Structures are given as structure tokens and as C-alpha cells.
Amino acid sequence: MEFEHIPRWMMSSSVDKTKMYVNLEQSMNYAKHRPRYTQELFQTVIDYCRKTNPNLDIAVDVGCGPGMSTIGFGPFFRRVIGIDISMTQIACAPTNVPRCEFYVGDSDQLPYIASGIVDLFCSGQSFHLLPQKETFAEADRLLRPGGTIAIFGYEMPSTDNPQINAILQNMWLTMIPYWPQESTQLFEKFANLEMPYPDWERNDSLELTMSVNTEKFMGFLRSTWPVVAYTRDHPREDLIGDIAKQIREALANTGSGDQNFNIHYNFFIIMGHKPRN
Ligand SMILES: C[S@@+](CC[C@H](N)C(=O)[O-])C[C@H]1O[C@@H](n2cnc3c(N)ncnc32)[C@H](O)[C@@H]1O
């Protein structure tokens, strides 16, 4: 779903991005309903890492949330370290994925990781929320020469039902004041991001299609920040209940009943190699 035309000034400039995920119920919902990255996405990043560095040892995933951007790297490294500023997000990360470990911390202050030992430093669906200049500087300290920095994520999903898309478009527009201004970078898939290294590339070709029912999709909507913030400010409204009703009506209009429908995520990946000298 494209939001490139949303004026930045209408969006919120006052969201404390370090405190967006402070509620256990919200983090549990995030863990349950946010999409998983595909094997293809993890493999694309790994193939890029191996171009300059065949032996992969340590990966660091900042803004890891409950770990969906972290665990897919487990099979490729000796250690994969997920870092998130939110205790509740880390509390919802899995504890049983081999070689993956999770800690509460800041993306730009990782003094407990030694310099020059990291092969992959990544950020999934989080870089717009991070202190970017400082996080790039910390990545540069941690990465070994030839190591990879990778920023990846996805746009808000669309469906293959035009009526549902119109309902969603309308809902997101109502919520413009609740989007942090930094989300424009996500909407633009970081088109203007200045990577710190001259050797970098982007891949916008990967997608994920999921079949969901209305209830499952409402779980995803509830996991988004604008819905969390809007609901907090309008406790008497049943925003998600109303959207669910509209979607069920749209499905009934197209003769689908309350059946599953497809939602599509478009992924972006931006990857760069730290120079060897
Ligand atoms: C939208 S979630 C992304 C989670 C996960 N990586 C994913 O792909 O779904 C963004 C995460 O960034 C975390 N975050 C925000 N500011 C941070 C910071 N300065 N350092 C580390 N994590 C931060 C938030 O707590 C949140 O869990």
C-alpha cells in the first residue's frame, strides 16, 4: 500500500520512539501477528555477506523486536545477537532458537560487543525509529572489514480485494497524525538513505503473500503504532471492531463470506559492505 503522498508535516513529530513498545500485551500481539521474513530474504542477505566474507561468525540485529528479523539468521552464524530497547519486546523473543540470544539495549551503544568482530549488522523494520547516524557509527565500530550492514523491512500490506484496500487506505489516512514522521522513510522504502559505505545495493523484488481471515488481519492492524496510539486517545471508539465489520461486509459483497483473503507484503533490503581498507 503506497503512502508516498502523505505530507510529513501532518504526521506526529512528538512520538518518543524509544517508548513505543512498553506494554506486554502490545508486544505479545506484535510477536503473534507481525509477518515473518521469508527464507529468501535471509538467504539474499547471507549471499551478499558471503561476497566479501565466506566465514560468517557473529550477526547483530538491532531493533529486533520479538526476534522475527533475528532468528532466520540462526543457521548461518555461530552467534546471532538481537538487541532491542524495549524490555517487553525482548520478553516476547523466543528462548529456544539455537545460536540466537536477545538483550535489551540501544542500537547505538553496544559497548559489550568488541570492535571489529561482527560479520552482519542489521535492522529489520526498525531503522526509521533508530538514531541513524549514531547507529551507523556503532555498526562501523563493530563490523570487521568486509562485513555487511543490512537495512530491511516492508510496506504496509495491501490485499487482492479493492474494497478492502479502500477501507484500509481510508483508515490509514484518518491516522496520519498518529504516524511518527520518521515513518515516511518506511513508506519511501528508504529511497534517500545515505549508506555509510560506497559499495552497496538494494533489492525490492521480494514479497510475501499470506492468507488471513478478518480476525487474524485485525491482529496485524492492532500491532501497528498508529492503531495503538489512536486507540489510546479514543478509548470509547471501537476502531478495529468497525474496520472488521467493514471488511466482513466487503467480503460478503464479493460473495466471499468471512473467508480468508490474501495480503501482500513487499520487502525492501538495502545492503552495504564495509571496505577492507
Ligand atoms: C517495528 S519494530 C521491528 C521489530 C522487528 N525487527 C521486525 O522486523 O518486526 C521496531 C523495534 O525497534 C525498537 N527500537 C526503537 N528504538 C530503538 C533503539 N534506539 N535501540 C534499539 N531498539 C529500538 C522498538 O522497541 C521496536 O521493537
The ligand as a Gaussian input file, in Angstrom:
#p B3LYP/6-31G(d) Opt

LIG

0 1
 C        8.666000      -2.080000      14.293000
 S        9.679000      -2.926000      15.459000
 C       10.634000      -4.055000      14.450000
 C       10.834000      -5.387000      15.121000
 C       11.437000      -6.486000      14.275000
 N       12.821000      -6.195000      13.935000
 C       10.650000      -6.750000      12.998000
 O       11.290000      -6.898000      11.957000
 O        9.428000      -6.876000      13.055000
 C       10.862000      -1.684000      15.848000
 C       11.663000      -2.010000      17.103000
 O       12.707000      -1.040000      17.270000
 C       12.915000      -0.917000      18.681000
 N       13.689000       0.308000      18.946000
 C       13.279000       1.601000      18.873000
 N       14.289000       2.425000      19.183000
 C       15.374000       1.644000      19.463000
 C       16.732000       1.896000      19.826000
 N       17.193000       3.150000      19.945000
 N       17.560000       0.856000      20.021000
 C       17.119000      -0.426000      19.883000
 N       15.845000      -0.730000      19.542000
 C       14.982000       0.288000      19.316000
 C       11.488000      -0.900000      19.229000
 O       11.445000      -1.175000      20.600000
 C       10.831000      -1.970000      18.363000
 O       10.834000      -3.233000      18.967000

